[in-house]
Amino acid sequence: MFVSRGLVVGFSVAMAGVLLSGCGTRLSKAPVEDRGTSSGNASGSSSQPGVVVATPIKPLPGAENAGKPGYYTVKPGDTLIRIGLENGQGWKDIARWNNLENPNLIEVGQVLRVSASVPVPAPAASAAVASDTGVVTRPVTSSSVTPAAAASASSAPKTPASGAAPVVAVATPTPAPAPAAPPAGAVEDDVSFIWPASGALLAGFDEARNKGYDIAGKAGDAVLAAADGRVVYSGAGLRGYGNLIILKHNNTFLTAYAHNQTLLVKEDQAVRRGQKIAEMGNTDADRVKLHFEIRRQGKPVDPARYLAAR
């Protein structure tokens, strides 16, 4: 049977077109997200597609001191005023110790120094070192050798036996004298407190529900400093306390006076026991009253332990 060459060529071309159109979708490349070359890979340390390179996270200020005595880790809802109250310090002192340019800007997880003096780790003891001559030398502090011992060592005969290692005079360290006991009556906790208001007691101390005394009174009644001290806070920046005054009496005790109508003292001002520092009110309270707290090392304590019974 005779078949035209042109017909055969045309048929071949048509079949090739059908095959190519059927395979076209199978040859398309699947989409791939190259996370290794995204903007988040700032280091450019990996060129492999699909590899995620984590960007180093900068540690928060003071993170190396977390958990150490004299330091505090900021929690959600904290303010510098509250941190100071709960650690027995003024907020300005904490801001200064931590070089805070903006005391209103602290971060959750940030570690703050909250003590006037923090423990300094003791230096590691130096190990004894043996020299090439076989003589073992140890560091000797200046306080462990007296001038007389040094003089006798220098005047000792310097004729060691032939072949023997030179003789080295080693002074025996003198134990440091025990610190003298503080004189009687010099206890830092010895603060004499008075009642800050003359009204009746509305609510006593309850560690879980009331961190101090609630004392009744009329608007404008005098609020007195319970002991000599320095004003470390005067304002209304602590929720639940209204117009508040905090006095620092020493490195152990603070007192707080809340819900006042008028504040009569300023921060850093020195006050005397019995001095009128505020007028009673009902700011951030359900009635006119004075909420009074005594805090020892920042922790609320029962005022009954320090105030005269009445």
SULTAPE-V657889 format. One record per residue. RES is the residue in one letter. OMEGA is omega in degrees with one decimal (999 if undefined). NEAR is the number of other C-alpha atoms within 12 Angstrom. Layout:
[[RES & OMEGA & NEAR] [RES & OMEGA & NEAR]]
//
This chain:
[[M & -176.4 & 3] [F & 179.7 & 7] [V & -178.7 & 10] [S & 177.4 & 10] [R & -180.0 & 10] [G & 178.4 & 11] [L & 178.9 & 12] [V & -178.5 & 13] [V & 180.0 & 13] [G & 179.6 & 14] [F & -180.0 & 15] [S & -179.6 & 14] [V & 179.9 & 14] [A & 179.8 & 14] [M & 178.8 & 14] [A & 178.7 & 14] [G & 178.8 & 14] [V & -179.5 & 13] [L & -178.9 & 14] [L & 179.9 & 14] [S & 179.3 & 13] [G & -177.4 & 12] [C & -173.5 & 12] [G & -177.7 & 12] [T & -179.6 & 11] [R & -177.5 & 11] [L & -179.5 & 10] [S & -176.3 & 8] [K & 178.1 & 8] [A & 179.9 & 8] [P & 179.7 & 6] [V & 177.6 & 11] [E & -177.5 & 13] [D & -178.0 & 18] [R & -179.7 & 20] [G & -178.7 & 23] [T & 179.0 & 21] [S & -178.0 & 21] [S & -179.2 & 14] [G & -179.9 & 17] [N & -175.5 & 22] [A & -175.6 & 17] [S & -179.1 & 16] [G & -175.2 & 19] [S & -179.1 & 15] [S & 179.0 & 18] [S & -178.5 & 17] [Q & 178.5 & 16] [P & 176.5 & 16] [G & -179.3 & 15] [V & -179.7 & 19] [V & 178.5 & 22] [V & -176.8 & 22] [A & 175.7 & 17] [T & -179.1 & 15] [P & 179.4 & 10] [I & 179.9 & 6] [K & -179.5 & 9] [P & 179.1 & 15] [L & -179.3 & 18] [P & 176.0 & 23] [G & -175.3 & 27] [A & -179.5 & 21] [E & -178.8 & 17] [N & -177.7 & 23] [A & 177.4 & 21] [G & -179.3 & 17] [K & 176.3 & 20] [P & 178.6 & 20] [G & 179.8 & 24] [Y & -176.4 & 30] [Y & 177.8 & 32] [T & -175.6 & 30] [V & 179.0 & 28] [K & 177.6 & 17] [P & 179.0 & 14] [G & -178.9 & 16] [D & 167.0 & 26] [T & -179.3 & 27] [L & 178.6 & 41] [I & 179.6 & 36] [R & 178.4 & 35] [I & 178.2 & 35] [G & -179.4 & 38] [L & -175.8 & 40] [E & 178.0 & 33] [N & 174.5 & 34] [G & -177.8 & 38] [Q & 172.3 & 42] [G & -177.4 & 40] [W & 179.3 & 38] [K & 177.2 & 29] [D & 179.6 & 30] [I & 178.2 & 35] [A & -179.8 & 27] [R & -179.0 & 20] [W & -176.4 & 24] [N & 177.8 & 25] [N & -179.7 & 17] [L & 178.5 & 23] [E & 178.0 & 13] [N & -176.5 & 16] [P & 178.2 & 24] [N & -176.4 & 17] [L & 172.8 & 15] [I & -174.1 & 29] [E & 174.6 & 24] [V & -177.5 & 21] [G & 176.4 & 23] [Q & -178.3 & 28] [V & -176.2 & 30] [L & 171.2 & 43] [R & -176.2 & 37] [V & -179.7 & 39] [S & 179.6 & 30] [A & 177.8 & 25] [S & 179.1 & 15] [V & -179.4 & 16] [P & 176.4 & 13] [V & -179.0 & 10] [P & 179.7 & 9] [A & 179.2 & 7] [P & -179.9 & 6] [A & -179.8 & 6] [A & -180.0 & 11] [S & -179.9 & 12] [A & 176.5 & 11] [A & -177.0 & 12] [V & 178.0 & 13] [A & 178.6 & 12] [S & -179.0 & 12] [D & -178.5 & 10] [T & -179.7 & 14] [G & -179.6 & 14] [V & 179.1 & 17] [V & 179.6 & 18] [T & 178.3 & 20] [R & 178.0 & 19] [P & -179.6 & 19] [V & 179.7 & 20] [T & -177.5 & 15] [S & -177.3 & 14] [S & -174.6 & 17] [S & 179.9 & 18] [V & 178.7 & 21] [T & 178.1 & 18] [P & -179.6 & 13] [A & 179.8 & 12] [A & -180.0 & 20] [A & -179.8 & 20] [A & -179.4 & 13] [S & 179.3 & 15] [A & -177.5 & 18] [S & -178.5 & 15] [S & -179.6 & 12] [A & 179.0 & 14] [P & -177.3 & 13] [K & 179.8 & 14] [T & 179.1 & 12] [P & 179.2 & 12] [A & -179.4 & 10] [S & 177.1 & 8] [G & -178.6 & 10] [A & 178.2 & 12] [A & 179.8 & 16] [P & -179.4 & 19] [V & 179.4 & 20] [V & 178.3 & 20] [A & 179.9 & 22] [V & -179.7 & 21] [A & 176.8 & 23] [T & -178.2 & 17] [P & 178.4 & 16] [T & -179.3 & 14] [P & 179.6 & 10] [A & 179.7 & 9] [P & 179.2 & 8] [A & 179.7 & 6] [P & -178.6 & 8] [A & 179.8 & 8] [A & 179.4 & 10] [P & -179.7 & 9] [P & -179.5 & 9] [A & 179.2 & 9] [G & -178.1 & 10] [A & 179.8 & 10] [V & -174.8 & 13] [E & -177.9 & 17] [D & -174.1 & 18] [D & 177.6 & 18] [V & -179.5 & 27] [S & -177.3 & 24] [F & 172.2 & 31] [I & 176.7 & 28] [W & -177.0 & 35] [P & 179.0 & 41] [A & -173.4 & 35] [S & -176.2 & 23] [G & 179.8 & 24] [A & 179.1 & 18] [L & 179.6 & 24] [L & -177.9 & 20] [A & 179.6 & 21] [G & -176.9 & 23] [F & 173.1 & 24] [D & -172.3 & 17] [E & -177.2 & 16] [A & -171.5 & 11] [R & -178.4 & 12] [N & -171.1 & 21] [K & 179.1 & 29] [G & 177.9 & 34] [Y & 167.9 & 35] [D & -174.2 & 37] [I & -177.0 & 35] [A & 176.9 & 30] [G & 178.1 & 28] [K & 178.2 & 22] [A & 179.7 & 22] [G & 177.0 & 24] [D & -177.1 & 26] [A & 170.8 & 31] [V & -172.1 & 42] [L & 173.3 & 35] [A & -176.4 & 39] [A & 178.9 & 39] [A & 175.2 & 34] [D & 178.5 & 28] [G & 180.0 & 35] [R & 179.8 & 33] [V & 177.9 & 35] [V & 173.1 & 35] [Y & 174.7 & 40] [S & -177.0 & 35] [G & -177.0 & 29] [A & -174.8 & 24] [G & -178.2 & 24] [L & -175.0 & 30] [R & 177.8 & 19] [G & -177.0 & 20] [Y & -178.0 & 35] [G & 175.9 & 31] [N & -166.8 & 35] [L & 170.4 & 45] [I & 174.9 & 50] [I & 176.7 & 52] [L & 173.5 & 46] [K & -174.9 & 43] [H & 174.2 & 35] [N & -178.9 & 28] [N & -178.1 & 26] [T & -169.3 & 29] [F & 166.1 & 38] [L & 166.4 & 42] [T & -179.0 & 51] [A & -176.3 & 55] [Y & -169.3 & 54] [A & 175.0 & 46] [H & -176.2 & 41] [N & 174.9 & 43] [Q & -178.5 & 34] [T & 176.7 & 30] [L & -171.9 & 31] [L & 180.0 & 27] [V & -178.6 & 31] [K & 179.5 & 21] [E & -179.3 & 25] [D & 178.0 & 20] [Q & 175.6 & 20] [A & -180.0 & 22] [V & 179.6 & 28] [R & 177.9 & 23] [R & -179.4 & 24] [G & 178.8 & 22] [Q & 176.8 & 24] [K & -176.6 & 26] [I & -178.3 & 43] [A & 172.9 & 35] [E & -173.6 & 34] [M & 179.7 & 41] [G & -178.5 & 33] [N & 179.0 & 31] [T & -179.4 & 30] [D & 179.4 & 23] [A & -177.4 & 21] [D & 179.1 & 16] [R & 176.2 & 22] [V & 179.2 & 27] [K & 171.0 & 40] [L & 170.5 & 49] [H & -173.6 & 46] [F & 179.0 & 46] [E & 166.0 & 45] [I & -179.6 & 44] [R & 177.9 & 35] [R & -174.0 & 31] [Q & 178.1 & 27] [G & -177.6 & 31] [K & 179.4 & 26] [P & 177.4 & 31] [V & -177.7 & 30] [D & 179.2 & 24] [P & 179.7 & 38] [A & 179.8 & 22] [R & -172.5 & 18] [Y & -178.5 & 24] [L & 177.5 & 23] [A & 178.2 & 13] [A & 177.7 & 11] [R & 999 & 10]]
//
